Amino acid sequence: MSRRRYETLSIANDCLIAIWFLLGSIFFLYPSMETPAAWLSLVGSFQFLIRPTIRLCGHMHLQRLPGNQWEE
């Protein structure tokens, strides 16, 4: 997996986080939608844990490649 793939994966994860929190915020405007809103917020919060995991995996993988392509 190249550096560009890790960056793309990280960007996609950030977009999903934004979607979950935006939808959750909209749902919180309607009392009948509070439970789904809470779940969307929980999913978004969990994805915040995924963000550093993607970066860490990228660092570890790319440092093992010949020529250490991670350094700029």
Steps between C-alpha positions, in 0.01 A plus 500: 500500500652833400499824694233637268268210588536568872425868440192409294381261770548771763308757294214255439485430874488875575215543252303222666558657842359828369197327350419308822524813716308717253216249475504447876478875557206530264327201661539659845269779379212250500414337835382181329846460341710534816594131516632483141675835562677357803608193301636714218699703753634177649604373156670833424683489833619146430631611164710763675688200644551363150672820381823460703496126433511565125787745545693266728459206261614722215811613688592148603442347158675769300806508728554132425516561125841514333632855486267613780263686265306649793758769569458815295 
